[in-house]
Amino acid sequence: MPKVLVPIAEGFEEMEAVIVVDVLRRADIAVVTAALTSCLTVAGSHGIPMVADTTLDAVLEDSFDAVALPGGLPGAIHLRDDARVAKLTRGVVERGGWAAAICAAPMALAAFGLLQGKAFTSHPSVRDRLAEAGGTYVEQRVAADGRIVTSRSPGTALEFALALVARLADEATARRLSEAMLVASPMA
């Protein structure tokens, strides 16, 4: 069973975190939510608290098949600036796993050097901050290039999560979930 890390930082976008975790778990993919600090209760950008499964420090030596970074501000900035998140995410990609980021969180992938030569997307409000990423910005709801998957906003979170399911499980599982949840558009 694939295992995915979802780091949770103060100011994360609630929909992007919860939808991704929910959809991946519906696909029987193991998901670990990890708070960046020792406090497991993390406040989202809209004041909705989320209780993480564990702390990031507790999973630093664990093996993951993917890291999925929720956006939101200042959550995405906290992820971008955390050396542990950078090291874990780079390590997953180096071992053939997936790095995924939605909304403002592609800023973190850019800072980690993972968007070099890749097609990627983000929320339009952070596009200018990605000018030096070394890749090609695309105006797609979900963009997948190599082992990198990016998406645009809370409104694309279901498609983003289903794109991860297609890669971590298979396309048939992603289609089955999409149909069961009545998602209008197919995954990337």
N, C-alpha and C positions, 0 to 999 in steps of 0.2 A: 504494500500500500504506500503510495507517495505521501510525503510529509512536507507541509508548507509552514513557513514561519511568517506571521503577520505581526511586525513590530508596531506597538501602539504608543504614540507620543502625545503629550498634552497638546490640545488643539487639532486633533485628527478630525477628518470629515467622517461623521458617524455612519452615514449611508454607505460610503465606500468601504469601510471596515466591516460592518455587519453583513452587508449583502455578499461580499466576497467570502467571508467565513461561512455564512449560511449555505451558499450554493456549493462551495467545495465540500462541506460536510454532507450535504445531500448526495454528493457523488461518491461518498465513502472515502474521501481523501482526508487524511489526518491533518488537522490544523492546530497549530500552537500560537496563541496570542501571547505576546510578551511585552510587558511594560518596560519602558526605558529606565525607569527609576525603581526604587524598592517598594513604592506604593502601587499595589495592584489595581486600584481604582483610578482610572484616567479620565479626565474631563475632555469631551470632544469640543469642536469649535462652536457648537451651538448649545453648550452647557449640558449635554447628555452624557452621564458617566457610563463607562464600560469597565467591567471587571476583567482584567487579563487573566489568562491561565497561570502565568508565571512571570518572572522577571527575565529581561534579556541576559543578565549575568548568569542566570541559572541554565541557559541553553547555549552558551557560547561554544561548548565542545560537542553539541549535538550535530547530527547530520540531517540536512534538509535537501529536498529535491527542488524547492522553489522558495523565493522570498517575495512576498506581495506587499508593496508599500502603499498604504492609503494616503490620500492627499489631505487637503485641509490646511489652513494656515492658523497658527504657526506650526502645526504638526509636521508638515513636510520639511520645514526648515530644521526642526529638531532632528528629524531622521537624517537629513543631508549632513548635518554637523556632528553626527555621532560616529566616532571612529569604529565602534563595535559593529554598527549597522553596515558601514562601508566594508569592513573586513569580512563579515558573514556573507554579504551579498556578492562581493567579488569571488569569494571562495566557492559559493554555490555555482556560479557561472563557470568558473575555471574547471570545476568537476563535472561539467556537462548539464547542470541544472538550469533553472529558469529564474530570471529577474523580471518582476512585473511592478508597474507603478501607474497610478491613476491620478488625474487632476493636476495638482501642483507637485506631486511626488516624483515625476520624471526629473525634476531639478536634482534630486538625490542621485539618480542614476547617472546624470550628466557629471556631477561632482565626483562620482566614483569611477569615471572614465568608461562607462559601459554603453554610452550612446554613440561612440566613435564609429563612423561608417554605417550606422543603422538608420532606418526609417523609423520615426517615432512621432508621437503626438502628446498633447497635454491640454490642460485648460487654457483657453486663449489668453487669460490674464497673466500667465507666466511664460508665454512664448518668447518674449524678448529676453528673458533670463536664460534661455536655452540656446542663444545665438552662437555661443562658443562650444557647444556640445560635440561638434565634429560629425554630426549626422545630418539627415535630411528631415526637416519638419513636414509632416503630412496632415492634412485636415480630414482625418478619418476618425470615426467613433472609437475604433480599436485598431491599433497598428501592431503587427507582429513581424519581427525581423530577426532571424536567427533565434537566439535564446532570450530575446527581449520582447516583452509584451507591454504596451502602454495604452492608456485610454484617457478620455477627456474630462469626465465630470461625474457627479452623482447620478445624472441622467443616463450615463452609459455603464454604470456599475454592473448591471445584470449581464450585459454583453461581454464586458471585461471578464467577469467571473466565469461565464460559459466558455470563453476562449481559453481560459486556464484549464477548465475541465477537459476540453478537447485535447489539450496538450499533455496533461498529467494522467488522464484516464484514457478516453478515446472520444471520437466524434459522435459515436452512437449514444454514449452516455450524455454528452452535451445536448444532443438533439432531444433525447428523452426528457431531460430536465427542462429544456426550453419549452417543449410541448406541454409538459405538466404544469409549468408556471405561467403558461400563456404569454410567453415572450414573443413579441411581434417580429423582431428582426433576428436573423441568424447570426451566430458568432463569426468572428474573423477567422 
